[in-house]
Amino acid sequence: MHIFRIPIRITLAAAGMLAALLLTGCWDDAEINGRAFVLGFGADGGEEGYQFTFQLAIPVSGESDSSGSILYDARTVTGDTPAAAVRTLEKDLGRQINFEQLSLIVIGEDLSQRNFTGLTDYFFRRASVRRQSCIAVCAGSAGAFFGHSAAGRAISTEAASALQSYDAGGGIAMNLFSLYKALVNRDEFFLPRISAEGEGEGSQLAISGAAAYGREGEYRGEAGGEELELLRLTRGSGIGGSLSVKDGQGNLYCCEVRQSDCSVKCRINNGVPAFRIHLELVIIPLDTRGEGGGEYSDGRLRAISEEAGQSVRERLEALALRSRESLGSSVLGLQDIIRQRQPDWYGLHEKEWEKFFRKSEIEITVNCTVAGGGLTK
């Protein structure tokens, strides 16, 4: 399984902006020290109720009114609801809990395979919560994920930045507004999977797949890391990424995706939705140093382009089959397309959409162009 890794940066612009807001804003020193700012929120299931983890930025006064610092801390509270956990935390800290800087909500692995969507109502009802806050599932527990935080560091803002960078406008990253819209429309949806690996400053974030959910919020299954990379290619245009391709001799080509353009056509064929997905790719095979080479003949480059195009098409067809059989239409974004382009048909069959999608026709074509090249055995 291919895992997309993003090195964690210790200093982020978001953290700096938060510090500036806390220490030089319009609040006085006494009011600042009566608050704790939630940067990240995690939820896990437990035998005695939910385990809610808050990744906090806590202002700490300096020796004078003009100086101070921020303490980053992760606190876990047991409770039946997020609201109850917030009340407990406010009592324990003696501070007001503020969600204006929330950037990331993480659902732990165990809870992610149950229906957790009722917990998100708390954030939908709070006007102060940013609707752009990312939401993801994680490997292991959300408490352990936020436990990777260290003094002077906020893993929540780092993870949210990593998700948005990986997304690159392709609709992979999910935020609270997107989730709310999906739940209100009773749409299927999926959440990216993220994990923190290693300890301290040398730890890394890995985006390694996605969890798919049905209309009622029920867990459907997992799309792996390579499948998530394929999904990025089918979202809009201009999205970079990477591909691995094997030729007939077993040579492995590690390719950089320089350009991707995807178009989707849909129609109703004998009462059933029919989709045609066409993907245009420009790739560059990389040598062992991660640099594009130029030693291949035009004939060999044409062969690589054919092999790459066939490989991508076969993997997308396998993903489309899994999408129809179990994962649901959200993985390929086809429910939104049929709703927008065939509104009359969709209005009549919205309640039976899942049944019709399982019978739908999905044709996939891929045209791949290769420039330059290097070979890795």
C-alpha positions in Angstrom: 0.0 0.0 0.0 1.4 3.4 -1.0 1.5 5.8 1.9 1.8 9.5 1.1 4.0 11.1 3.7 4.3 14.7 4.6 7.2 15.8 6.9 5.8 17.8 9.9 7.0 21.4 10.1 7.6 22.6 13.6 6.6 26.2 12.9 3.5 26.9 10.9 2.0 30.2 9.9 -1.3 29.2 11.5 0.4 28.7 14.9 2.1 32.1 14.5 -1.1 33.8 13.6 -2.7 32.2 16.7 0.1 33.5 18.9 -0.3 37.0 17.5 -4.1 36.8 18.1 -3.7 35.6 21.6 -1.0 37.9 22.8 -1.5 41.2 20.9 -5.3 41.1 20.3 -8.0 43.3 21.8 -8.5 41.1 24.9 -6.7 42.2 28.1 -4.3 39.9 29.9 -6.8 38.8 32.5 -9.3 37.7 29.9 -6.7 35.9 27.8 -5.7 33.9 30.9 -9.2 32.9 31.5 -9.4 31.0 28.1 -8.1 27.8 26.6 -8.2 27.6 22.8 -9.1 24.2 21.2 -6.9 23.6 18.1 -7.8 19.9 17.7 -10.6 17.7 18.9 -10.6 13.9 19.0 -13.2 11.3 19.8 -12.7 7.6 20.7 -15.2 4.9 21.9 -14.8 3.4 25.4 -16.5 1.1 27.8 -17.4 3.9 30.2 -18.4 6.4 27.5 -16.7 8.4 24.8 -13.1 9.5 25.3 -12.8 13.1 24.0 -9.3 14.6 23.5 -8.7 18.3 23.3 -5.5 19.7 21.8 -5.2 23.0 23.5 -3.3 26.3 23.2 -3.2 27.8 26.7 -2.0 31.4 27.1 0.4 31.8 29.9 1.2 35.2 31.4 4.7 36.5 31.4 6.4 38.7 34.0 4.8 41.8 32.5 1.6 42.7 30.7 3.4 42.8 27.4 5.0 39.3 27.5 3.6 35.8 27.6 3.7 32.4 25.9 1.5 29.6 24.7 1.5 26.1 26.2 0.3 23.3 24.0 -1.3 20.5 25.8 -3.6 17.5 25.1 -6.3 16.7 27.7 -8.6 13.6 27.5 -12.0 13.7 29.2 -14.6 10.9 29.5 -18.2 11.9 28.8 -21.4 11.0 27.1 -21.4 14.1 24.8 -18.9 16.7 23.7 -20.9 19.3 25.6 -20.5 17.4 28.8 -16.8 16.9 28.2 -16.4 20.7 27.6 -18.1 21.4 30.9 -15.8 19.0 32.7 -12.7 20.5 31.1 -13.7 24.0 31.9 -14.1 23.0 35.5 -10.7 21.2 35.6 -8.8 24.1 34.0 -10.7 27.0 35.5 -10.8 28.5 32.0 -13.4 29.1 29.3 -13.0 26.6 26.4 -13.0 28.5 23.0 -13.4 26.8 19.6 -12.7 29.7 17.4 -9.3 28.3 16.4 -10.4 24.7 15.9 -8.7 23.3 12.8 -9.0 19.5 13.0 -11.5 16.9 14.3 -10.2 13.3 14.4 -12.3 10.2 14.8 -10.4 7.2 16.3 -10.2 4.0 14.4 -12.6 2.0 16.6 -15.2 4.7 16.6 -14.8 5.4 12.9 -16.2 2.0 12.2 -19.4 2.8 14.0 -21.9 5.6 13.4 -20.3 8.6 15.0 -22.1 11.4 13.1 -24.3 12.3 16.1 -21.3 13.7 17.8 -20.7 16.3 15.1 -24.1 18.0 15.9 -22.3 19.8 18.7 -20.0 21.6 16.3 -22.8 22.3 13.7 -24.7 24.1 16.5 -21.8 26.3 17.7 -21.6 29.5 15.6 -18.0 30.1 16.7 -16.7 26.9 15.2 -15.0 27.4 11.8 -16.9 25.5 9.1 -13.5 25.0 7.3 -12.2 22.8 10.1 -10.9 19.6 8.6 -12.4 16.2 9.8 -10.5 12.9 9.4 -10.2 9.4 10.8 -7.0 8.1 12.2 -5.1 4.9 12.7 -5.3 3.9 16.4 -6.9 6.2 18.8 -7.5 9.9 18.5 -6.0 10.4 22.0 -2.7 8.8 20.8 -2.7 10.9 17.7 -2.9 14.1 19.7 -0.4 12.7 22.1 2.3 13.3 19.5 2.0 17.0 20.4 5.1 18.4 22.1 5.7 21.6 23.9 5.6 24.6 21.5 3.9 22.5 18.8 0.4 21.9 17.6 -0.1 18.8 15.6 -3.7 19.7 14.8 -2.8 22.7 12.7 0.1 20.7 11.1 -2.3 17.9 10.2 -5.0 20.3 8.8 -2.4 22.0 6.7 -1.1 18.6 5.4 -4.6 17.5 4.5 -5.3 20.7 2.6 -2.0 20.5 0.8 -2.6 16.9 -0.2 -6.1 17.8 -1.4 -4.8 20.6 -3.7 -8.4 21.6 -4.5 -9.5 18.1 -5.5 -12.2 17.5 -2.9 -10.3 14.8 -0.9 -10.1 16.8 2.3 -13.4 16.9 4.2 -14.4 19.8 6.4 -17.3 20.4 8.7 -19.3 22.3 6.1 -18.9 19.5 3.6 -19.9 16.9 6.1 -22.9 18.9 7.2 -24.1 19.2 3.6 -23.7 15.5 3.1 -25.7 14.6 6.2 -28.5 17.1 5.4 -28.7 15.8 1.8 -28.4 12.2 3.0 -25.5 11.6 0.8 -22.7 9.1 1.1 -19.4 10.5 2.1 -15.8 9.5 2.9 -13.2 10.8 5.3 -9.4 10.8 4.7 -7.3 8.6 7.0 -4.3 10.2 8.7 -1.8 9.0 11.2 1.2 10.4 13.2 4.3 8.2 13.1 7.5 8.5 15.1 8.1 10.7 18.2 9.0 14.3 18.8 10.3 16.6 16.2 11.2 13.8 13.8 7.6 12.4 13.6 5.8 12.4 10.3 2.2 12.6 9.1 1.0 9.9 6.8 -2.2 10.1 4.7 -2.9 6.5 3.9 -6.4 6.1 2.6 -10.0 6.9 3.3 -13.0 5.5 5.1 -16.3 5.4 3.2 -19.8 5.9 4.8 -23.4 5.4 3.7 -26.3 7.8 3.8 -27.1 7.0 7.4 -23.4 7.4 8.5 -22.8 3.7 8.5 -19.2 2.4 7.8 -18.8 0.9 4.4 -15.1 0.1 4.1 -11.6 1.4 3.3 -10.0 2.8 0.2 -6.2 2.3 0.5 -3.4 4.7 -0.1 -2.9 3.8 -3.8 -6.7 4.1 -4.4 -6.7 7.5 -2.7 -3.9 8.6 -5.1 -6.1 7.5 -8.0 -9.0 9.4 -6.6 -6.9 12.6 -6.6 -6.4 12.2 -10.3 -10.1 12.0 -11.0 -10.9 15.2 -9.1 -10.8 18.3 -11.3 -7.6 19.2 -13.2 -4.0 20.2 -12.6 -3.5 18.0 -9.6 0.0 16.6 -9.1 0.8 13.3 -7.5 2.7 10.1 -8.1 2.2 6.7 -9.7 4.1 3.4 -9.8 3.9 1.4 -13.0 5.4 -2.0 -13.9 6.2 -3.1 -17.4 6.1 -6.5 -18.9 9.6 -7.3 -17.7 8.8 -6.4 -14.1 10.7 -3.1 -14.1 9.1 -0.6 -11.7 8.7 3.0 -13.0 8.1 5.6 -10.3 6.4 8.4 -12.1 5.6 12.0 -11.2 2.2 13.2 -12.4 2.8 16.6 -14.0 -0.8 17.2 -15.1 -4.1 15.4 -14.8 -7.4 16.4 -16.4 -10.5 14.4 -15.8 -13.9 14.7 -17.5 -17.1 12.8 -16.6 -20.1 12.5 -18.8 -23.4 10.9 -17.6 -26.7 9.9 -19.1 -29.6 7.6 -18.3 -29.5 4.4 -20.3 -32.6 2.2 -20.1 -33.5 3.8 -16.8 -30.0 3.2 -15.3 -27.2 5.9 -14.8 -24.3 5.5 -17.2 -21.0 7.3 -16.6 -18.0 7.8 -18.9 -14.8 8.9 -17.0 -12.0 10.0 -19.2 -8.6 10.8 -17.7 -5.7 12.7 -19.4 -2.3 12.3 -17.8 1.1 13.7 -18.3 3.8 11.8 -16.3 7.5 11.8 -16.0 9.3 8.5 -14.9 11.9 9.3 -12.3 15.3 7.8 -11.8 16.6 6.6 -8.5 17.5 10.2 -7.5 14.0 11.4 -8.0 14.9 13.3 -11.1 13.5 13.0 -14.6 15.8 11.4 -17.0 16.0 11.7 -20.8 17.8 8.6 -21.9 14.9 6.7 -23.4 14.0 6.5 -27.0 10.7 7.8 -28.4 9.6 4.2 -28.9 10.3 3.3 -25.3 8.5 6.4 -24.0 5.5 5.5 -26.0 5.5 2.0 -24.5 5.8 3.4 -21.0 2.8 5.7 -21.7 0.7 2.7 -22.9 1.7 0.6 -19.9 1.0 3.5 -17.5 -2.4 4.3 -19.1 -3.4 0.6 -19.0 -2.3 0.3 -15.4 -4.2 3.4 -14.2 -7.4 2.3 -16.2 -7.3 -1.2 -14.6 -6.9 0.1 -11.1 -9.6 2.7 -11.6 -12.0 0.0 -12.9 -11.2 -2.2 -9.8 -12.0 0.8 -7.6 -15.2 1.6 -9.5 -16.3 -2.1 -9.0 -15.6 -1.8 -5.3 -17.4 1.5 -5.2 -20.6 -0.1 -6.7 -20.4 -3.2 -4.6 -19.6 -1.8 -1.2 -17.8 1.6 -0.8 -20.6 3.7 -2.4 -20.7 6.5 -5.0 -19.0 9.2 -2.9 -15.6 7.7 -3.6 -15.8 8.7 -7.3 -18.1 11.7 -6.7 -20.8 10.3 -9.0 -23.8 11.1 -6.9 -23.2 14.9 -7.1 -22.7 14.6 -10.9 -26.0 12.8 -11.5 -27.8 15.2 -9.2 -26.5 18.2 -11.0 -26.8 17.0 -14.6 -29.9 14.8 -14.4 -31.9 16.6 -11.8 -35.3 15.4 -12.9 -34.3 11.7 -12.9 -32.5 12.1 -9.6 -35.5 13.8 -8.0 -37.6 10.8 -8.8 -35.1 8.2 -7.7 -33.2 9.9 -4.9 -34.4 7.5 -2.2 -33.4 4.5 -4.3 -30.1 6.0 -5.4 -27.9 3.3 -3.9 -29.9 0.5 -5.7 -29.6 2.3 -9.0 -25.9 3.0 -8.5 -25.1 -0.7 -8.0 -26.6 -1.3 -11.4 -24.9 1.7 -13.1 -22.6 1.5 -16.0 -19.1 3.0 -15.5 -16.8 3.2 -18.5 -13.2 4.4 -17.9 -10.7 5.6 -20.5 -7.2 6.9 -19.8 -4.8 8.6 -22.2 -1.3 9.0 -20.8 1.6 11.0 -22.2 5.2 10.5 -21.0 8.0 13.1 -21.1 11.5 12.2 -20.2 12.2 9.1 -18.1 14.3 7.1 -15.7 14.1 3.5 -14.6 14.2 1.9 -11.2 14.5 -1.9 -10.9 
